[in-house]
Amino acid sequence: MKKFALVCGASGAIGKAICEKLAQDGWSLYLHYSSGTSKVAVLVDRLTHRFPEQEFLAVQANFHAAEGAEQLTSQIFSLQAVIFAHGHAYYGLLESTPAVEMEKLWRVHVQNPMRVTALVASKLRANDTSYILWIGSIWGEVGAAGETVYSAVKGAQHSFVKAYAQEAAYSGIRVNVIAPGFIETGMNSQLAKEERRAIIEDIPLQKLGQTSDVANMVSFYMSGQADYVTGQIIRVNGGWYI
């Protein structure tokens, strides 16, 4: 029997790294994207060529829309794991953040993922053991000036996981958050050299994280070696916040 995982945000840097690592681990994948059609198509082709005995299916859904979860889950069949690695960022002071951006952040990071979880719960329960992993953020714990609403929705993710882990445990579903610190992605490439240097100096391990650091942690928590862990916030931040 093939084991299927849904990776939300497969067109992003972290989502792509997770897909590649899980494919190596033997997972068949639903690769969710919103607008990164070409990126996901290339990834599907590459994974299909490398792992011909597994299945890799592109599934499109817009999490900015209220019905995004229904749009996605109508394309999902057998399922043993869900990884929420998608995102939407907004930089600016709270007083200059438009209500429409607040609504987008809520729908993308909280409303639609929670609804997806509810809609696929019965599929996850069909397995003796299944997994839900959210890619949270260090800002969901400590907050970030200039990203107040983003910090708030990431904190909501963390709180949801703590609650739902208790609710789903009796069904064999393990629910955890992986909370990265500063990860090298294109989204962070706009930082000036001085800003990057200052961040690195603040991190005890004195280096920035890589997408593979997050992907490897996802792999471990879905490997069966951490099945006594649920409801936890797993920090992948080089000691930046302890």
N, C-alpha and C positions, 0 to 999 in steps of 0.2 A: 504494500500500500504506500502510495506517495504521501508525504506530509506537506501540507500547504501552509504558507505564511503570507499574510497581507502586509506589504510595506507601503504605508502612506507617505507620500513625498519622495518617491523613487527617483525623481528627476533632479533632486537637490544633491549637494555634495555628500552630506552625511547619509542620506537615503541610498544613494548609489553605492557607497562603501558598505553599507549594511547588506544590500542586495548581493553584492559580490561575495561577501563573507558567508552569508547564509547559503548561497548556491554551492560554495565549496563544502559546506557542512551537509549537503544532501537535501536541502529544502527545495521544493517547487514553490514558485512565487507568483502572487498577484502584485504587479508593479503599478501602484496608483500614481497618477499625475493630474495636475489641473490644466496647465498650458504647455508643459515641456514635452510635446509630442515627439519631436525628433530625437531628443536626448533619450527618452525611454525606448524608442524604437531601436536605436543603436545598441542600447544596453540589452534589450531582449534578444536581438540577433547575436550579440557576442556570447551571452550566457547560454543560449540554445546551442550554439556551435560547440562551446566548451563542455556542456553537460547535457548531451542529447537524450539521456534517460529521464531527465526531469522536465517539468513544464514551466514555462514563463509567459505569463499573460498580462498584457497591458490593460489597465482599467482606468477610465477617465471619470473624474467627478470634480465639480467646483465647490470647494468648501466655503467660499464666500457666500454661496447661496443657501437659503434656509433649508432647501431640500437636498443638500449635497450628500448627506448620509444615505438617504434612500436611493439616490442616483448611483452611489458606489455599491451598496450592498445588494442591489438587484443583479450585479454581475458576479457575485461571490457564491461559490458552492461549498465544497469540502474545505474545512479550515481548522487549523490547530494553533495558530499564533497570529497576533496582530502587533505591528510596531508602528506607532505614530511618530514619524520622523519629519513630517511636513511643517511648514511654518509661514508666518507673515509678520514682518517687522515694521515698526514705525518709530522714527526717531523725532523727538520734539518735546517741548515742555507740555505739561498737562493742560495748561490754559490755552495752548494753541493746537491741541489735538482735536480734530473735528469729530463729531458724534459718529459720522459714517465710518471713520477709521476705528473707533472704539467697537462698533458693531462688527466690523470685519475681524478684528482681533478676537473677539469673543466667539464668533461663529467658527473661525478657522481653528483656534486652539482648544476650545472647550465644547461648545454646543454640538457641532457635527461629530467630533470624536466620541463624545459621550453617547450620542445617538447611534453611531456605528457600533459601539460596544453593546448597546442594548439589542440592536438588530441581529448581531452575529452571536450573541451569547448562547443560543441553543446549538449552534454549530460547534462552538468551542466545548460545550458540555458533552458532546458526542465522543470526546476523547477522554481517556483516563486522566491525562495530564495535558494542560494547554497553557498558553502564555499570552499576556498582554503587557507590552512594554511601551512606555511613553518616553520620548526624548524631551525631558524638561529643560531646566536651565539653572545655572547658579543664581540668576536674577530672580528666580521664583522663591529663593530662600533669603537672599540679602537685599534685593531690590536694586534698581539702578536709576539715578537721576537722568532725565532725558528719555527714559524708556519706562515711564511709570505704568502705563496701561499694559505694555508687554510683560512687565514684571508681575502685574496683577493676574493676568491670565495664566502665566506660568505657575504662579502660586496656587491658582485654582486647580490646575492639573495635578499638582502634588497632593492637594487636599482630597481630590477625587480618588486618586489611587489609594490613599490610606483608608478611605471609606469603602470603596468597592472591593478592595482586597479582602476585607472581612466578609462582605456579602457573597463573594464568589468562591471563597475558599472551600466551601462544602461541595462545590461542583468540580473541584480539582483544578481550578483556574488560578494561576499565579499572576499577580498584578504588581508591577514595580515601575519606578521611574529611574531613568539614567539621567543625571543632571550634569551636563558638561560645563566646563569653564570656558576659556577662550580656545576655540578650535580654528585651525587654519582653513578657511573657506573663502570663496570669492566674495561672500557678503562682508567679510572683514578686511578686504584688500584696500578699502578706501582710507584706512588709517595711515597717518603720517609715520615716518620712521621713528620720530621722537616718541609718539604715542605708543607704538609697538614696543620700543625699548623700555618705556616706563612700566608697561604691563608685565613684560618679562621679568623685570627687576622685582616686581611685587609677588611673583609666583615662586614658591619655595624651590620647585624643581628647575627653575630658571630656563624654561622653554615653553613654547606654545603646544597645545594638543593637536593631534592629527585626527582626521576622520577615521582612520584605522583604530585609534584608541577607543572610540565610541563603538565601532562595529565589532571589535573584539569583545567588548563587554556584553553587547547584545548576544553574541554567539555563546558566551559562557553561560549566561542566564537562561538560554534556550537549549543548552546541551544536556540537561538532566543532572548536571553536577551541582545545581543550586536549587533543587526543588523544595528545600525546606525554608526558602526565603520568599516572603511575599509582603506587600505593603510597605516596601522600603524605598528610600531615596538614595540612590547609589551615585556618589560624587566622583566625577572624572574630571579633575580640575588641577592636578599637579600640586595640590595643597594650598591653592589660592583661597579656599574657604574650607574650614575644618569644623 
